Amino acid sequence: ETGVTQTPRHLVMGMTNKKSLKCEQHLGHNAMYWYKQSAKKPLELMFVYSLEERVENNSVPSRFSPECPNSSHLFLHLHTLQPEDSALYLCASSQELPDWETLNYEQYFGPGTRLTVT
Amino acid sequence: LAKTTQPISMDSYEGQEVNITCSHNNIATNDYITWYQQFPSQGPRFIIQGYKTKVTNEVASLFIPADRKSSTLSLPRVSLSDTAVYYCLVGEVTSGTYKYIFGTGTRLKVLA
């Protein structure tokens, strides 16, 4: 499936590096999300954007900085990460943010970026 | 926040019906229940969602009792390709705050 793409698929970075993860959705959706998936832990919601506006920051450390320049693109800027930040970072999108009118919680996920911090 | 609890793993054989139960004792009035499937090295894929009673689509059924403190995903006649991790998710929309609580997932292994 190519609805939601993420680049790079794999990234190895040192703790002093600065890198960015990119997500692009080709579905015409208005909401985009960043998730973190660590080994043996549930998926953790990090950020939520709706129409390029951030609507949720789930207590994420400032070394993770999201950017949503338009409704099709989402970035996650990384700097001075720690080894415990090594994980699979997943991007997702949905038509709209779920609410009582849409009643639709379906999100479309990308394949993820496997990040290793050394 | 409603926390979800699922069995860590399950084994089944091809052709059998598989039922995976998720517990969410603190589910709120506004919460919907959603299930996702995840294969290795892929992002999760939506399976089904529901609020109460029973929902059925072309791949699964979702049973939710009246108290909504649990839900059961039912996969009819599984095949080897259904081997994956299945996540129960309880969505909360409260005063504009969006929190999606994924469970730890159930690793389903379908045997020939």
Interface residues (C-beta under 8 A of the other chain):
Chain A: V4 K41 P42 L43 E44 L45 V48 V55 E56 N58 L90 C91 A92 L97 P98 D99 W100 L103 N104 Y105 E106 Q107 Y108 F109 G110 P111 G112
Chain B: N30 Y32 T34 S41 Q42 G43 P44 R45 F46 Q49 Y51 Y87 L89 G91 V93 G96 T97 Y98 K99 Y100 I101 F102 G103 T104 G105
